[in-house]
């Protein structure tokens, strides 16, 4: 039987001091995700820092500025495979001034690894990483307590940190948290079980990663098909073809499924589905397809096709959690472009509900200014109504970005609550 | 053969990205380099818009030093799928005899590839250029966005990239600016070969092992092509190419892989990166520097 290799996307959070880059370097090295010539060229780079041997962090810090400063500034993506699974790592910086980059890296992740230095225990930073993971709807967290070699591989230390972490995470109702003692530097509990920590009876890091659930198997809000493009063909081979292109982000549909088009609310029936250049009967979640309908109705980019009677919410007023990403602070008098499900409209910030203090994770009311890396809750008024679900129901129809039309920059990312 | 689940996921993602380009830009183009990644990209573009034809032209930035098999393959493929092909060459530099042995690799690449690419984009007023670069190829490419902004000089600023979240891509630009788009960002070399195998995609025959005449230069096996000056000892070796660039600067690897299956096996068990055979990647002028200047 053919093995079903799938993809798991995960983010790693933690600062360089926690050994995050060392951990990724170790995973890549042990799983042969890094090539000999790349290692050889790194030995050259390593010497500049007068280190002996390979500095694993140099595998992951891709930019000159990062290597010079010894910090990760921006998200880097890394790849490795085991016979079971292809892994995509979003390696995200951990410092508070790079919160936006962790947000970015975690936005596409099925799972997050939060690193904790065994000598330091749970820090504010660990809580922040947990909070951002939770905000982005990541349902699986691995807490890797690293540098166990520096605390004599003591079970007592591990137990203390584990208890501490689980006590803070209780409030957030995260369904799955695994806590694991490791030494990324020495490879303890990464690929194989550590001989130095026989008291740890559970899975190694790679086993946890191999058994995690990819998010595309998640339950969703119903059939959602945001239209990307309309594909018209009229030539000698294909007469009068009008296909609607898009990627299905909810429950499956098939030929004959009755649908509604939003916002017009016209209904029709699906008559044809083309996937990967071939006609098929069914489209499943994640499929990029082209569909035809039995009626000529006005549909354009940004419209959403849903199963008849299974409507999302439709409104021009939403409440959302927003991470501010621009060096220019949020301007509540300004109209921002609001991009959601292939549609761009305008919005203004109607109300700033609260801001999260990233040190204490408490809500601060009466806030007047939102700056880069701030996470806050806002109410937005949109120029045009959108069809959406809450982010907890559907991570595509519940997510948006804000663009500043003066600079064209992506200034914020938001999840609808 | 049915498609592997992970390749189906990569395909779905790439098709979504290609469609976003067409939706968001006025005048996109696909950079077509004739290599395996270009073959995969072109195949995905055909699927993305089927039954319509590919709604953008292909641009081949031709240095004049490509292998003759690459030109033959390019012309027959483009002809068979009815795509529009634009070939752009830096004729001035070519007329001045630009060659790596004369200018050095960095300057030659700068003139025949980077400058030619920037000129072609400007000349045709392309606002989006779709490329086949992958994040696993090289460490600065690991930092690339899927929609990667370029200023009006075609330059990349890696320290000030736009945040990119979920699959919501920001295609907003001003006149004269452009975006490079990388639909194969999440693919690895092994994924490319597996996909070529499962989808039975046509590739240049140079990827398959054959006895070829080569010259050994340091660690590189440089083919004795019609366009290369022969200095050094010519040997005949069973070899193939893992990546294809300009003949004078692309090394072969010793290999007996004559079928796609054996190439896949080599790719997934490889211990050295494919870019190692590309002389452009070595030396003090790194990929990051070249990318900042506008290199693909």
Interface residues (C-beta under 8 A of the other chain):
Chain A: X2 X4 X5 X6 X7 X32 X35 X36 X37 X38 X59 X61 X62 X63 X64 X65 X73 X74 X75 X76 X77 X78 X79 X81 X85 X86 X88 X100 X101 X103 X104 X107 X108 X216 X228 X229 X231 X232 X233 X237 X238 X241 X243 X245 X246 X247 X274 X276 X277 X286 X287 X288 X290 X301 X325 X337 X339 X340 X342 X395 X396 X399 X400 X401 X403 X405 X408 X409 X410 X413
Chain B: X2 X3 X4 X5 X6 X8 X9 X10 X11 X12 X13 X15 X16 X19 X20 X22 X23 X46 X47 X48 X49 X50 X51 X52 X135 X136 X139 X140 X141 X142 X143 X158 X159 X161 X162 X163 X164 X165 X166 X167 X168 X170 X172 X173 X174 X185 X186 X188 X190 X191 X268 X270 X271 X272 X273 X276 X286 X288
